[in-house]
Amino acid sequence: MTAQNAQAGFRGAGLVPFDPQAVISKLDVRLRTPTPCRPSSANADTWVSQTPRNPTDALSQTTLVKKRIARHQGSSPTSIFATVTALAKGTELLAHQLTLVTAEVRTLRQANEALSKRRRAKKARIRQGGALTVEDAHDVLAQREVDEQIRHDKRSREGGQNEGQLTTRRCGNCGKTGHYAPTCPEGVNMSSSSDSE
């Protein structure tokens, strides 16, 4: 570099002799709308590399891996390896959870199906005159008593006999008044003795 070359550089820039108009006339100014400033690369990654716990975390982790791979140019790949390891660990965790949940759903469906089969079988047996529970038997007896009472009242109305007389209800087990079969004290003794056998 020579002194003459340096002076020509200052003269071309408009510094020596000082001439601002020469500098402005050489500028190529194009007016345009300014673009918003981009955040620095440190602020661009809002997601911190960690093991994903749900699908949203997995997507964020994947995006982070893609950005780091795109930015990686000759620098150490340690951060990429750490991020990929965390992603793999999260994916493995989600896969294990999915396996457990799938097995639990399968078990619950089988239990639900068995329970519904049992309920259908009970109803079918009762319709066909099969076994009844004690409560169902009491209900059936009470219904029979009500039906018998209705038939009796109907016969007494149609026959004209016993007009003006009130009929008293009687227990279907012991024949006494004041209670009916499901609440019969003698019926309780009979059912408790049959249960013990």
Secondary structure, DSSP 8 states (H G I E B T S, - for coil): --HHHHHHHHHHHTTTTT-HHHHHHH--------------HHHH--S------SHHHHHHHHHHHHHHHHH-SSS-THHHHHHHHHHHHHHHHHHHHHHHHHHHHHHHHHHHHHHHHHHHHHHHHHHTT----HHHHHHHHHHHHHHHHHHHHHHHHHH-TTTT-----B-TTT--BS--GGG-HHHHHHHHHHHH-
